[in-house]
Amino acid sequence: MRQSKLFTKTRKEAPKDEVAKNAELLIMAGFIHKEMAGVYSYLPLGLRVLNNINTVIREEMDAIGGEEILLTTFQDKTLWEKTGRWDDKQVDIWFKTRLKNDSEIGLGFTHEEQLTALLKDYINSYRDLPVYPYQIQTKFRNEARTKSGLVRGREFIMKDLYSFSADEESHQEFYEKAKLAYKKIFKRVGIGEKTFLTFASGGSFSKYSHEFQTVSEAGEDTVFIDEKKGLAVNKEVLTAEVLSDLEMKKEDLVEKKSIEVGNIFSLGTRFSEALGLLFLDASGTKKPVIMGSYGIGPGRLMGTVVEILSDSAGLIWPSSIAPFKVHLIYVNDSDNEVQEKADALYEALLKEKIDVLYDDRDIRPGEKFADADLIGVPIRAVISANSLKKEGLEIKMRGEEKLDFIPARAEELVEYVRKNA
């Protein structure tokens, strides 16, 4: 991408109506655009990051047997009435609307009901199980407050996977695989060390559910962490009984603010019984399918990465999800040789299929460097008349002060990027 052709521009000041650091920086850097409270559009740079996060998630979900689908946003009122979740007194975050024929429908905030009903056409026998469908899709939640940028929105992207198993043993086996897959996801996007498996209420389905909480002062949750065990307990369920059950000691716990970046639930047979998702076991007996639900918000994950990895100069993207691997900058001092050499390096990187943002704009060097820090691409490669006198490029990793110098040859730059990004 030539930066001169990028329609989005950086901003010097944060929007006055934003209080969340993630939204401020992402808007200033030209990654997202605020449409209204809790609603953001992803611009070219932001969409590249979002797509990279989705790729990480897809790879880990596929690795444990997930099958990707895409369900409709519109929700059938009658299905939700069967589970008791259409009533606004039971679920207070619905967006509901009416069709021209005056029938009422909802905009999905989750998809247990729809998918359970759909699978009645495909699950009849124990031989049809297990099934692990997932989707990455837009959800709608009529939140009362939305002051956390991408961390809490009214319209947002969610990866929701649902497990359908024949018995509790196979359900638990998959549940443990999902735990490990989530840990891999958070490690790959750069927040693994700050993210803890957290015990939370299991509601009516099981004794515990599990959240994945990332330590951040921007968080809305409070957790108590046993750093030696690498586990945490949500404040909402912290009791002497829970500590005893989990073999934790109160004096070993550290209180922290955190952001919930993922959750997994055992659902039992609540939805399968209500909606009639039954199967014949090996003896010919009809039984309800045992279910689980596993959620991650890619946009929320993006916002969380910004909250904990950015600095005073701007964004710092891990290579795994960065919009580009390298930010190539030429310093214009009326020397055509500099631009010609920069153009040649850009074309060489493209030929090697390396994602590169090329700052070919005719602006002051200070503006280019400030924008590079704000945008946060992992590697900055600068070519100037001075560097060419030494027949080289100045290299700097985002977030580090150290400068490296490499020969100004395409193969050298390609090798450096592949080794370090």
BATOR-146274 format. One record per residue (C-alpha): z negated, y negated, x negated; chain; residue in one letter. Coordinates in nm, 2 decimals. Example, Ala and Ser with C-alpha at 12.3 -4.5 7.8 and 13.67 -1.06 7.14 Angstrom:
REM residues 2
[segu [-0.78; 0.45; -1.23]; 'A'; 'A'] [segu [-0.71; 0.11; -1.37]; 'A'; 'S'] 
REM end
This chain:
REM residues 421
[segu [0.00; 0.00; 0.00]; 'A'; 'M'] [segu [0.10; -0.34; -0.13]; 'A'; 'R'] [segu [-0.19; -0.58; -0.05]; 'A'; 'Q'] [segu [0.06; -0.86; 0.02]; 'A'; 'S'] [segu [0.19; -0.65; 0.31]; 'A'; 'K'] [segu [-0.15; -0.56; 0.45]; 'A'; 'L'] [segu [-0.18; -0.76; 0.77]; 'A'; 'F'] [segu [-0.56; -0.77; 0.76]; 'A'; 'T'] [segu [-0.73; -1.02; 0.54]; 'A'; 'K'] [segu [-1.08; -1.05; 0.39]; 'A'; 'T'] [segu [-1.33; -1.31; 0.51]; 'A'; 'R'] [segu [-1.57; -1.51; 0.31]; 'A'; 'K'] [segu [-1.84; -1.52; 0.58]; 'A'; 'E'] [segu [-1.99; -1.26; 0.81]; 'A'; 'A'] [segu [-1.95; -1.30; 1.19]; 'A'; 'P'] [segu [-2.24; -1.50; 1.33]; 'A'; 'K'] [segu [-2.29; -1.26; 1.61]; 'A'; 'D'] [segu [-2.34; -0.95; 1.39]; 'A'; 'E'] [segu [-2.68; -0.85; 1.25]; 'A'; 'V'] [segu [-2.60; -0.50; 1.11]; 'A'; 'A'] [segu [-2.50; -0.49; 0.75]; 'A'; 'K'] [segu [-2.24; -0.22; 0.81]; 'A'; 'N'] [segu [-2.05; -0.43; 1.07]; 'A'; 'A'] [segu [-2.08; -0.75; 0.87]; 'A'; 'E'] [segu [-1.93; -0.59; 0.55]; 'A'; 'L'] [segu [-1.66; -0.39; 0.73]; 'A'; 'L'] [segu [-1.54; -0.69; 0.93]; 'A'; 'I'] [segu [-1.55; -0.92; 0.62]; 'A'; 'M'] [segu [-1.35; -0.66; 0.42]; 'A'; 'A'] [segu [-1.09; -0.62; 0.70]; 'A'; 'G'] [segu [-1.18; -0.26; 0.79]; 'A'; 'F'] [segu [-1.27; -0.31; 1.16]; 'A'; 'I'] [segu [-1.23; -0.57; 1.43]; 'A'; 'H'] [segu [-1.50; -0.64; 1.69]; 'A'; 'K'] [segu [-1.36; -0.65; 2.04]; 'A'; 'E'] [segu [-1.69; -0.69; 2.22]; 'A'; 'M'] [segu [-2.05; -0.58; 2.19]; 'A'; 'A'] [segu [-2.06; -0.22; 2.07]; 'A'; 'G'] [segu [-1.68; -0.18; 2.07]; 'A'; 'V'] [segu [-1.48; -0.19; 1.75]; 'A'; 'Y'] [segu [-1.11; -0.14; 1.65]; 'A'; 'S'] [segu [-1.02; 0.04; 1.33]; 'A'; 'Y'] [segu [-0.77; -0.16; 1.12]; 'A'; 'L'] [segu [-0.56; 0.01; 0.85]; 'A'; 'P'] [segu [-0.83; 0.03; 0.58]; 'A'; 'L'] [segu [-1.09; 0.14; 0.82]; 'A'; 'G'] [segu [-0.87; 0.40; 0.98]; 'A'; 'L'] [segu [-0.80; 0.55; 0.64]; 'A'; 'R'] [segu [-1.17; 0.59; 0.58]; 'A'; 'V'] [segu [-1.23; 0.73; 0.93]; 'A'; 'L'] [segu [-0.94; 0.98; 0.88]; 'A'; 'N'] [segu [-1.08; 1.09; 0.54]; 'A'; 'N'] [segu [-1.43; 1.15; 0.70]; 'A'; 'I'] [segu [-1.26; 1.35; 0.98]; 'A'; 'N'] [segu [-1.08; 1.56; 0.72]; 'A'; 'T'] [segu [-1.41; 1.65; 0.55]; 'A'; 'V'] [segu [-1.56; 1.74; 0.89]; 'A'; 'I'] [segu [-1.26; 1.95; 0.99]; 'A'; 'R'] [segu [-1.26; 2.14; 0.67]; 'A'; 'E'] [segu [-1.63; 2.24; 0.71]; 'A'; 'E'] [segu [-1.60; 2.32; 1.08]; 'A'; 'M'] [segu [-1.29; 2.54; 1.02]; 'A'; 'D'] [segu [-1.47; 2.71; 0.73]; 'A'; 'A'] [segu [-1.74; 2.85; 0.98]; 'A'; 'I'] [segu [-1.48; 2.96; 1.24]; 'A'; 'G'] [segu [-1.43; 2.64; 1.44]; 'A'; 'G'] [segu [-1.11; 2.60; 1.64]; 'A'; 'E'] [segu [-1.00; 2.24; 1.71]; 'A'; 'E'] [segu [-0.91; 2.13; 2.06]; 'A'; 'I'] [segu [-0.88; 1.80; 2.24]; 'A'; 'L'] [segu [-1.04; 1.77; 2.58]; 'A'; 'L'] [segu [-0.98; 1.49; 2.84]; 'A'; 'T'] [segu [-1.20; 1.19; 2.86]; 'A'; 'T'] [segu [-1.20; 1.19; 3.24]; 'A'; 'F'] [segu [-1.49; 1.40; 3.38]; 'A'; 'Q'] [segu [-1.49; 1.58; 3.71]; 'A'; 'D'] [segu [-1.79; 1.47; 3.92]; 'A'; 'K'] [segu [-1.84; 1.81; 4.08]; 'A'; 'T'] [segu [-1.90; 1.99; 3.75]; 'A'; 'L'] [segu [-2.17; 1.75; 3.65]; 'A'; 'W'] [segu [-2.34; 1.77; 3.99]; 'A'; 'E'] [segu [-2.38; 2.15; 3.93]; 'A'; 'K'] [segu [-2.58; 2.09; 3.62]; 'A'; 'T'] [segu [-2.77; 1.79; 3.76]; 'A'; 'G'] [segu [-2.64; 1.55; 3.51]; 'A'; 'R'] [segu [-2.42; 1.33; 3.74]; 'A'; 'W'] [segu [-2.72; 1.15; 3.88]; 'A'; 'D'] [segu [-2.78; 0.82; 3.70]; 'A'; 'D'] [segu [-3.16; 0.89; 3.72]; 'A'; 'K'] [segu [-3.10; 1.19; 3.50]; 'A'; 'Q'] [segu [-2.84; 1.03; 3.27]; 'A'; 'V'] [segu [-2.85; 0.66; 3.25]; 'A'; 'D'] [segu [-2.56; 0.60; 3.01]; 'A'; 'I'] [segu [-2.26; 0.69; 3.23]; 'A'; 'W'] [segu [-1.95; 0.48; 3.26]; 'A'; 'F'] [segu [-1.81; 0.57; 3.60]; 'A'; 'K'] [segu [-1.50; 0.45; 3.79]; 'A'; 'T'] [segu [-1.29; 0.53; 4.09]; 'A'; 'R'] [segu [-0.93; 0.65; 4.13]; 'A'; 'L'] [segu [-0.68; 0.50; 4.38]; 'A'; 'K'] [segu [-0.78; 0.77; 4.63]; 'A'; 'N'] [segu [-1.14; 0.65; 4.60]; 'A'; 'D'] [segu [-1.26; 0.97; 4.42]; 'A'; 'S'] [segu [-1.53; 0.90; 4.16]; 'A'; 'E'] [segu [-1.49; 1.02; 3.80]; 'A'; 'I'] [segu [-1.68; 0.96; 3.47]; 'A'; 'G'] [segu [-1.58; 0.88; 3.12]; 'A'; 'L'] [segu [-1.72; 1.16; 2.90]; 'A'; 'G'] [segu [-2.02; 1.10; 2.68]; 'A'; 'F'] [segu [-2.04; 1.47; 2.59]; 'A'; 'T'] [segu [-1.84; 1.77; 2.70]; 'A'; 'H'] [segu [-2.07; 2.07; 2.77]; 'A'; 'E'] [segu [-1.97; 2.08; 3.14]; 'A'; 'E'] [segu [-1.60; 2.05; 3.10]; 'A'; 'Q'] [segu [-1.57; 2.30; 2.82]; 'A'; 'L'] [segu [-1.79; 2.56; 2.99]; 'A'; 'T'] [segu [-1.58; 2.54; 3.31]; 'A'; 'A'] [segu [-1.26; 2.56; 3.11]; 'A'; 'L'] [segu [-1.37; 2.88; 2.92]; 'A'; 'L'] [segu [-1.42; 3.07; 3.25]; 'A'; 'K'] [segu [-1.04; 3.13; 3.23]; 'A'; 'D'] [segu [-1.07; 3.28; 2.88]; 'A'; 'Y'] [segu [-1.40; 3.46; 2.85]; 'A'; 'I'] [segu [-1.45; 3.78; 3.06]; 'A'; 'N'] [segu [-1.58; 4.04; 2.82]; 'A'; 'S'] [segu [-1.81; 4.06; 2.51]; 'A'; 'Y'] [segu [-1.48; 4.12; 2.32]; 'A'; 'R'] [segu [-1.38; 3.76; 2.39]; 'A'; 'D'] [segu [-1.69; 3.63; 2.21]; 'A'; 'L'] [segu [-1.80; 3.45; 2.00]; 'A'; 'P'] [segu [-1.59; 3.13; 2.04]; 'A'; 'V'] [segu [-1.65; 2.80; 1.85]; 'A'; 'Y'] [segu [-1.43; 2.52; 1.98]; 'A'; 'P'] [segu [-1.47; 2.17; 1.86]; 'A'; 'Y'] [segu [-1.30; 1.83; 1.90]; 'A'; 'Q'] [segu [-1.29; 1.49; 1.74]; 'A'; 'I'] [segu [-1.26; 1.25; 2.03]; 'A'; 'Q'] [segu [-1.35; 0.92; 2.18]; 'A'; 'T'] [segu [-1.68; 0.91; 2.38]; 'A'; 'K'] [segu [-1.82; 0.64; 2.60]; 'A'; 'F'] [segu [-2.19; 0.56; 2.65]; 'A'; 'R'] [segu [-2.32; 0.27; 2.85]; 'A'; 'N'] [segu [-2.59; 0.18; 2.59]; 'A'; 'E'] [segu [-2.84; -0.10; 2.68]; 'A'; 'A'] [segu [-2.84; -0.24; 2.33]; 'A'; 'R'] [segu [-2.57; -0.23; 2.06]; 'A'; 'T'] [segu [-2.69; -0.43; 1.75]; 'A'; 'K'] [segu [-2.63; -0.17; 1.49]; 'A'; 'S'] [segu [-2.25; -0.20; 1.43]; 'A'; 'G'] [segu [-2.08; 0.14; 1.40]; 'A'; 'L'] [segu [-2.42; 0.32; 1.41]; 'A'; 'V'] [segu [-2.46; 0.26; 1.78]; 'A'; 'R'] [segu [-2.17; 0.18; 2.01]; 'A'; 'G'] [segu [-2.05; 0.20; 2.37]; 'A'; 'R'] [segu [-1.71; 0.35; 2.26]; 'A'; 'E'] [segu [-1.71; 0.57; 1.96]; 'A'; 'F'] [segu [-1.56; 0.88; 1.79]; 'A'; 'I'] [segu [-1.76; 1.20; 1.80]; 'A'; 'M'] [segu [-1.70; 1.55; 1.66]; 'A'; 'K'] [segu [-1.86; 1.78; 1.90]; 'A'; 'D'] [segu [-1.86; 2.16; 1.85]; 'A'; 'L'] [segu [-1.99; 2.41; 2.10]; 'A'; 'Y'] [segu [-2.08; 2.77; 2.03]; 'A'; 'S'] [segu [-2.04; 3.05; 2.29]; 'A'; 'F'] [segu [-2.21; 3.37; 2.19]; 'A'; 'S'] [segu [-2.29; 3.71; 2.36]; 'A'; 'A'] [segu [-2.65; 3.73; 2.24]; 'A'; 'D'] [segu [-2.93; 3.54; 2.07]; 'A'; 'E'] [segu [-2.88; 3.71; 1.74]; 'A'; 'E'] [segu [-2.52; 3.61; 1.70]; 'A'; 'S'] [segu [-2.61; 3.26; 1.83]; 'A'; 'H'] [segu [-2.88; 3.21; 1.56]; 'A'; 'Q'] [segu [-2.65; 3.34; 1.29]; 'A'; 'E'] [segu [-2.39; 3.08; 1.37]; 'A'; 'F'] [segu [-2.66; 2.81; 1.42]; 'A'; 'Y'] [segu [-2.77; 2.87; 1.06]; 'A'; 'E'] [segu [-2.41; 2.85; 0.94]; 'A'; 'K'] [segu [-2.37; 2.51; 1.12]; 'A'; 'A'] [segu [-2.69; 2.38; 0.94]; 'A'; 'K'] [segu [-2.53; 2.46; 0.60]; 'A'; 'L'] [segu [-2.19; 2.31; 0.70]; 'A'; 'A'] [segu [-2.36; 1.99; 0.80]; 'A'; 'Y'] [segu [-2.54; 1.97; 0.47]; 'A'; 'K'] [segu [-2.21; 2.01; 0.29]; 'A'; 'K'] [segu [-2.05; 1.74; 0.50]; 'A'; 'I'] [segu [-2.32; 1.49; 0.41]; 'A'; 'F'] [segu [-2.31; 1.58; 0.05]; 'A'; 'K'] [segu [-1.93; 1.54; 0.04]; 'A'; 'R'] [segu [-1.94; 1.19; 0.19]; 'A'; 'V'] [segu [-2.20; 1.07; -0.06]; 'A'; 'G'] [segu [-2.53; 1.06; 0.14]; 'A'; 'I'] [segu [-2.66; 1.42; 0.08]; 'A'; 'G'] [segu [-2.95; 1.31; -0.13]; 'A'; 'E'] [segu [-3.08; 1.07; 0.13]; 'A'; 'K'] [segu [-3.02; 1.30; 0.43]; 'A'; 'T'] [segu [-3.29; 1.54; 0.56]; 'A'; 'F'] [segu [-3.29; 1.83; 0.80]; 'A'; 'L'] [segu [-3.53; 1.70; 1.06]; 'A'; 'T'] [segu [-3.72; 1.90; 1.32]; 'A'; 'F'] [segu [-3.70; 1.74; 1.67]; 'A'; 'A'] [segu [-3.77; 1.83; 2.03]; 'A'; 'S'] [segu [-3.57; 2.13; 2.16]; 'A'; 'G'] [segu [-3.62; 2.01; 2.52]; 'A'; 'G'] [segu [-3.60; 2.29; 2.77]; 'A'; 'S'] [segu [-3.36; 2.49; 2.56]; 'A'; 'F'] [segu [-3.57; 2.59; 2.25]; 'A'; 'S'] [segu [-3.88; 2.50; 2.07]; 'A'; 'K'] [segu [-3.69; 2.28; 1.82]; 'A'; 'Y'] [segu [-3.36; 2.12; 1.78]; 'A'; 'S'] [segu [-3.25; 1.99; 1.44]; 'A'; 'H'] [segu [-3.14; 1.64; 1.35]; 'A'; 'E'] [segu [-2.99; 1.52; 1.02]; 'A'; 'F'] [segu [-3.16; 1.19; 0.93]; 'A'; 'Q'] [segu [-3.05; 0.96; 0.66]; 'A'; 'T'] [segu [-3.32; 0.74; 0.51]; 'A'; 'V'] [segu [-3.23; 0.37; 0.57]; 'A'; 'S'] [segu [-3.42; 0.06; 0.66]; 'A'; 'E'] [segu [-3.14; 0.00; 0.91]; 'A'; 'A'] [segu [-3.24; 0.31; 1.10]; 'A'; 'G'] [segu [-3.37; 0.32; 1.46]; 'A'; 'E'] [segu [-3.57; 0.64; 1.41]; 'A'; 'D'] [segu [-3.89; 0.71; 1.22]; 'A'; 'T'] [segu [-3.93; 1.04; 1.03]; 'A'; 'V'] [segu [-4.20; 1.20; 0.82]; 'A'; 'F'] [segu [-4.05; 1.36; 0.51]; 'A'; 'I'] [segu [-4.18; 1.64; 0.29]; 'A'; 'D'] [segu [-3.98; 1.55; -0.02]; 'A'; 'E'] [segu [-4.07; 1.87; -0.20]; 'A'; 'K'] [segu [-3.94; 2.09; 0.08]; 'A'; 'K'] [segu [-3.65; 1.86; 0.16]; 'A'; 'G'] [segu [-3.75; 1.87; 0.53]; 'A'; 'L'] [segu [-3.86; 1.61; 0.78]; 'A'; 'A'] [segu [-4.02; 1.58; 1.12]; 'A'; 'V'] [segu [-3.92; 1.32; 1.38]; 'A'; 'N'] [segu [-4.21; 1.10; 1.48]; 'A'; 'K'] [segu [-4.16; 1.19; 1.84]; 'A'; 'E'] [segu [-4.28; 1.55; 1.78]; 'A'; 'V'] [segu [-4.53; 1.50; 1.50]; 'A'; 'L'] [segu [-4.85; 1.68; 1.60]; 'A'; 'T'] [segu [-5.10; 1.90; 1.43]; 'A'; 'A'] [segu [-4.95; 2.20; 1.61]; 'A'; 'E'] [segu [-4.60; 2.12; 1.48]; 'A'; 'V'] [segu [-4.72; 2.07; 1.12]; 'A'; 'L'] [segu [-4.91; 2.41; 1.14]; 'A'; 'S'] [segu [-4.60; 2.58; 1.29]; 'A'; 'D'] [segu [-4.38; 2.44; 1.01]; 'A'; 'L'] [segu [-4.64; 2.50; 0.74]; 'A'; 'E'] [segu [-4.65; 2.13; 0.64]; 'A'; 'M'] [segu [-4.94; 1.92; 0.54]; 'A'; 'K'] [segu [-4.98; 1.56; 0.67]; 'A'; 'K'] [segu [-5.08; 1.43; 0.33]; 'A'; 'E'] [segu [-4.75; 1.56; 0.19]; 'A'; 'D'] [segu [-4.55; 1.35; 0.43]; 'A'; 'L'] [segu [-4.39; 1.01; 0.37]; 'A'; 'V'] [segu [-4.30; 0.79; 0.66]; 'A'; 'E'] [segu [-3.94; 0.64; 0.65]; 'A'; 'K'] [segu [-3.70; 0.46; 0.88]; 'A'; 'K'] [segu [-3.38; 0.66; 0.92]; 'A'; 'S'] [segu [-3.04; 0.69; 1.09]; 'A'; 'I'] [segu [-2.96; 1.01; 1.28]; 'A'; 'E'] [segu [-2.62; 1.11; 1.15]; 'A'; 'V'] [segu [-2.59; 1.45; 1.32]; 'A'; 'G'] [segu [-2.77; 1.70; 1.55]; 'A'; 'N'] [segu [-2.76; 2.06; 1.65]; 'A'; 'I'] [segu [-2.90; 2.21; 1.97]; 'A'; 'F'] [segu [-2.95; 2.55; 2.11]; 'A'; 'S'] [segu [-2.85; 2.53; 2.48]; 'A'; 'L'] [segu [-2.94; 2.87; 2.60]; 'A'; 'G'] [segu [-2.78; 2.97; 2.93]; 'A'; 'T'] [segu [-2.84; 2.64; 3.12]; 'A'; 'R'] [segu [-2.47; 2.54; 3.14]; 'A'; 'F'] [segu [-2.32; 2.89; 3.16]; 'A'; 'S'] [segu [-2.55; 2.99; 3.45]; 'A'; 'E'] [segu [-2.49; 2.66; 3.64]; 'A'; 'A'] [segu [-2.12; 2.68; 3.60]; 'A'; 'L'] [segu [-2.07; 3.06; 3.62]; 'A'; 'G'] [segu [-1.96; 3.14; 3.27]; 'A'; 'L'] [segu [-2.04; 3.51; 3.27]; 'A'; 'L'] [segu [-1.91; 3.80; 3.07]; 'A'; 'F'] [segu [-1.94; 4.18; 3.08]; 'A'; 'L'] [segu [-2.14; 4.33; 2.80]; 'A'; 'D'] [segu [-2.06; 4.68; 2.64]; 'A'; 'A'] [segu [-2.25; 4.85; 2.92]; 'A'; 'S'] [segu [-2.06; 4.67; 3.20]; 'A'; 'G'] [segu [-2.34; 4.43; 3.29]; 'A'; 'T'] [segu [-2.27; 4.07; 3.37]; 'A'; 'K'] [segu [-2.45; 3.82; 3.15]; 'A'; 'K'] [segu [-2.44; 3.44; 3.10]; 'A'; 'P'] [segu [-2.30; 3.32; 2.77]; 'A'; 'V'] [segu [-2.55; 3.17; 2.52]; 'A'; 'I'] [segu [-2.44; 2.83; 2.40]; 'A'; 'M'] [segu [-2.51; 2.57; 2.13]; 'A'; 'G'] [segu [-2.40; 2.21; 2.07]; 'A'; 'S'] [segu [-2.33; 2.05; 1.73]; 'A'; 'Y'] [segu [-2.25; 1.68; 1.70]; 'A'; 'G'] [segu [-2.16; 1.43; 1.43]; 'A'; 'I'] [segu [-2.03; 1.08; 1.48]; 'A'; 'G'] [segu [-1.76; 1.00; 1.22]; 'A'; 'P'] [segu [-1.78; 0.63; 1.29]; 'A'; 'G'] [segu [-2.16; 0.63; 1.27]; 'A'; 'R'] [segu [-2.13; 0.83; 0.94]; 'A'; 'L'] [segu [-1.90; 0.56; 0.81]; 'A'; 'M'] [segu [-2.15; 0.29; 0.91]; 'A'; 'G'] [segu [-2.43; 0.48; 0.75]; 'A'; 'T'] [segu [-2.24; 0.52; 0.42]; 'A'; 'V'] [segu [-2.20; 0.14; 0.42]; 'A'; 'V'] [segu [-2.57; 0.08; 0.49]; 'A'; 'E'] [segu [-2.69; 0.28; 0.20]; 'A'; 'I'] [segu [-2.42; 0.26; -0.07]; 'A'; 'L'] [segu [-2.30; -0.10; -0.05]; 'A'; 'S'] [segu [-2.43; -0.38; -0.28]; 'A'; 'D'] [segu [-2.44; -0.76; -0.27]; 'A'; 'S'] [segu [-2.07; -0.78; -0.37]; 'A'; 'A'] [segu [-1.94; -0.55; -0.09]; 'A'; 'G'] [segu [-1.86; -0.19; -0.01]; 'A'; 'L'] [segu [-1.88; 0.11; -0.25]; 'A'; 'I'] [segu [-1.69; 0.40; -0.12]; 'A'; 'W'] [segu [-1.73; 0.76; -0.25]; 'A'; 'P'] [segu [-1.40; 0.89; -0.37]; 'A'; 'S'] [segu [-1.40; 1.16; -0.10]; 'A'; 'S'] [segu [-1.36; 0.91; 0.18]; 'A'; 'I'] [segu [-1.24; 0.59; 0.01]; 'A'; 'A'] [segu [-0.93; 0.43; 0.17]; 'A'; 'P'] [segu [-0.76; 0.45; -0.17]; 'A'; 'F'] [segu [-0.84; 0.61; -0.51]; 'A'; 'K'] [segu [-0.75; 0.32; -0.72]; 'A'; 'V'] [segu [-0.71; -0.06; -0.68]; 'A'; 'H'] [segu [-0.43; -0.18; -0.91]; 'A'; 'L'] [segu [-0.44; -0.55; -0.99]; 'A'; 'I'] [segu [-0.22; -0.76; -1.19]; 'A'; 'Y'] [segu [-0.33; -1.10; -1.31]; 'A'; 'V'] [segu [-0.04; -1.35; -1.27]; 'A'; 'N'] [segu [0.00; -1.59; -1.55]; 'A'; 'D'] [segu [0.37; -1.66; -1.51]; 'A'; 'S'] [segu [0.45; -1.37; -1.74]; 'A'; 'D'] [segu [0.72; -1.15; -1.57]; 'A'; 'N'] [segu [0.64; -0.87; -1.80]; 'A'; 'E'] [segu [0.30; -0.83; -1.65]; 'A'; 'V'] [segu [0.43; -0.80; -1.30]; 'A'; 'Q'] [segu [0.71; -0.57; -1.40]; 'A'; 'E'] [segu [0.47; -0.34; -1.58]; 'A'; 'K'] [segu [0.23; -0.34; -1.28]; 'A'; 'A'] [segu [0.52; -0.26; -1.04]; 'A'; 'D'] [segu [0.62; 0.03; -1.26]; 'A'; 'A'] [segu [0.26; 0.17; -1.27]; 'A'; 'L'] [segu [0.24; 0.13; -0.89]; 'A'; 'Y'] [segu [0.56; 0.33; -0.84]; 'A'; 'E'] [segu [0.44; 0.60; -1.08]; 'A'; 'A'] [segu [0.11; 0.64; -0.89]; 'A'; 'L'] [segu [0.30; 0.67; -0.56]; 'A'; 'L'] [segu [0.53; 0.93; -0.72]; 'A'; 'K'] [segu [0.22; 1.13; -0.82]; 'A'; 'E'] [segu [0.09; 1.10; -0.46]; 'A'; 'K'] [segu [-0.21; 0.91; -0.56]; 'A'; 'I'] [segu [-0.34; 0.67; -0.30]; 'A'; 'D'] [segu [-0.32; 0.32; -0.45]; 'A'; 'V'] [segu [-0.39; -0.03; -0.32]; 'A'; 'L'] [segu [-0.17; -0.27; -0.52]; 'A'; 'Y'] [segu [-0.28; -0.63; -0.53]; 'A'; 'D'] [segu [0.05; -0.80; -0.58]; 'A'; 'D'] [segu [-0.06; -1.13; -0.43]; 'A'; 'R'] [segu [0.00; -1.46; -0.60]; 'A'; 'D'] [segu [-0.36; -1.58; -0.59]; 'A'; 'I'] [segu [-0.63; -1.66; -0.85]; 'A'; 'R'] [segu [-0.78; -1.37; -1.05]; 'A'; 'P'] [segu [-1.13; -1.45; -0.93]; 'A'; 'G'] [segu [-1.01; -1.41; -0.56]; 'A'; 'E'] [segu [-0.85; -1.07; -0.65]; 'A'; 'K'] [segu [-1.17; -0.94; -0.82]; 'A'; 'F'] [segu [-1.39; -1.06; -0.54]; 'A'; 'A'] [segu [-1.17; -0.89; -0.28]; 'A'; 'D'] [segu [-1.17; -0.57; -0.49]; 'A'; 'A'] [segu [-1.55; -0.56; -0.49]; 'A'; 'D'] [segu [-1.57; -0.63; -0.12]; 'A'; 'L'] [segu [-1.31; -0.36; -0.03]; 'A'; 'I'] [segu [-1.49; -0.11; -0.26]; 'A'; 'G'] [segu [-1.22; 0.12; -0.39]; 'A'; 'V'] [segu [-1.37; 0.35; -0.65]; 'A'; 'P'] [segu [-1.15; 0.26; -0.95]; 'A'; 'I'] [segu [-1.02; -0.09; -1.04]; 'A'; 'R'] [segu [-0.73; -0.10; -1.29]; 'A'; 'A'] [segu [-0.64; -0.45; -1.41]; 'A'; 'V'] [segu [-0.32; -0.54; -1.61]; 'A'; 'I'] [segu [-0.28; -0.89; -1.76]; 'A'; 'S'] [segu [-0.11; -1.06; -2.05]; 'A'; 'A'] [segu [-0.42; -1.01; -2.26]; 'A'; 'N'] [segu [-0.44; -0.64; -2.18]; 'A'; 'S'] [segu [-0.08; -0.59; -2.26]; 'A'; 'L'] [segu [-0.12; -0.75; -2.60]; 'A'; 'K'] [segu [-0.35; -0.46; -2.67]; 'A'; 'K'] [segu [-0.10; -0.23; -2.48]; 'A'; 'E'] [segu [-0.36; -0.13; -2.23]; 'A'; 'G'] [segu [-0.53; -0.15; -1.89]; 'A'; 'L'] [segu [-0.89; -0.27; -1.81]; 'A'; 'E'] [segu [-1.06; 0.00; -1.60]; 'A'; 'I'] [segu [-1.39; -0.05; -1.40]; 'A'; 'K'] [segu [-1.56; 0.18; -1.16]; 'A'; 'M'] [segu [-1.69; 0.01; -0.85]; 'A'; 'R'] [segu [-2.07; -0.03; -0.87]; 'A'; 'G'] [segu [-2.08; -0.01; -1.25]; 'A'; 'E'] [segu [-2.08; -0.28; -1.51]; 'A'; 'E'] [segu [-1.91; -0.08; -1.79]; 'A'; 'K'] [segu [-1.55; -0.16; -1.87]; 'A'; 'L'] [segu [-1.31; 0.10; -2.01]; 'A'; 'D'] [segu [-0.98; 0.04; -2.18]; 'A'; 'F'] [segu [-0.69; 0.29; -2.16]; 'A'; 'I'] [segu [-0.32; 0.27; -2.27]; 'A'; 'P'] [segu [-0.09; 0.10; -2.02]; 'A'; 'A'] [segu [0.11; 0.42; -1.96]; 'A'; 'R'] [segu [0.16; 0.58; -1.62]; 'A'; 'A'] [segu [0.05; 0.92; -1.74]; 'A'; 'E'] [segu [-0.27; 0.78; -1.88]; 'A'; 'E'] [segu [-0.36; 0.60; -1.56]; 'A'; 'L'] [segu [-0.27; 0.91; -1.35]; 'A'; 'V'] [segu [-0.49; 1.13; -1.56]; 'A'; 'E'] [segu [-0.78; 0.88; -1.55]; 'A'; 'Y'] [segu [-0.77; 0.85; -1.17]; 'A'; 'V'] [segu [-0.75; 1.23; -1.12]; 'A'; 'R'] [segu [-1.04; 1.28; -1.35]; 'A'; 'K'] [segu [-1.27; 1.01; -1.21]; 'A'; 'N'] [segu [-1.18; 0.97; -0.84]; 'A'; 'A'] 
REM end
